[in-house]
Amino acid sequence: MDITGLIIFLLIGAIAGWLAGKIMKGGGFGILGNIIVGIIGAVLGGFLFGALGISAGGIIGSIITATVGAIVLLFIVGLVKKA
């Protein structure tokens, strides 16, 4: 992965983490927290979309996939924290 790909990857992670934070909690987690949540969400979203046979391509598709995964991640973390 070249530097441009890495920057795009981190930007998608940051956007997805921020969106998921807004949807699930009402606020973001700071730039580093958003990137981490977004990256983990991208992996989880890719797995979930693949299992469901959904294919989302391009930058917008990547952001949607990562955001959905990050929302699921935050939902699961919320359940674990309550238990």
KADANOR-V340040 format. One record per residue. N is the residue number from 1. PHI is phi in whole degrees, 0 to 359 (* if undefined). PSI is psi in degrees with one decimal (* if undefined). OMEGA is omega in whole degrees, 0 to 359 (* if undefined). Layout:
# KADANOR-V340040
N PHI PSI OMEGA
N PHI PSI OMEGA
This chain:
# KADANOR-V340040
1 * 128.1 179
2 276 177.4 185
3 295 -36.0 179
4 295 -44.1 178
5 298 -39.7 179
6 295 -42.5 179
7 296 -43.1 178
8 297 -42.7 178
9 301 -45.9 180
10 292 -37.6 177
11 295 -42.7 177
12 298 -43.1 177
13 299 -43.5 180
14 295 -44.0 179
15 296 -46.4 181
16 296 -42.5 178
17 296 -41.0 178
18 295 -46.4 179
19 299 -44.3 180
20 296 -39.5 177
21 298 -41.5 178
22 294 -41.2 183
23 287 -43.4 188
24 268 -31.1 189
25 233 -14.5 181
26 90 5.0 179
27 194 163.1 180
28 276 -176.2 183
29 239 19.8 186
30 84 161.8 187
31 298 -44.2 181
32 292 -43.1 178
33 297 -41.3 178
34 297 -41.7 180
35 296 -45.1 181
36 296 -48.4 179
37 299 -42.0 180
38 295 -41.0 180
39 292 -46.8 177
40 297 -39.5 177
41 297 -36.3 178
42 297 -42.5 178
43 295 -47.8 180
44 296 -44.4 179
45 297 -40.9 176
46 299 -41.9 177
47 296 -47.3 182
48 295 -45.5 180
49 296 -39.7 178
50 297 -41.8 179
51 295 -30.8 180
52 270 -4.0 180
53 75 24.3 180
54 262 132.7 179
55 241 120.0 178
56 239 116.8 184
57 253 166.0 178
58 81 -179.2 182
59 294 -45.6 181
60 296 -42.4 177
61 298 -38.8 178
62 295 -42.1 179
63 295 -42.3 179
64 297 -47.5 180
65 301 -47.4 181
66 295 -37.8 180
67 293 -44.6 178
68 299 -44.1 178
69 298 -40.6 179
70 293 -36.3 177
71 296 -45.0 178
72 298 -42.8 178
73 301 -47.8 181
74 294 -34.5 177
75 296 -45.9 179
76 295 -42.3 177
77 298 -40.3 177
78 298 -39.3 178
79 293 -41.1 181
80 292 -39.5 180
81 294 -32.3 180
82 285 -27.0 185
83 282 * *
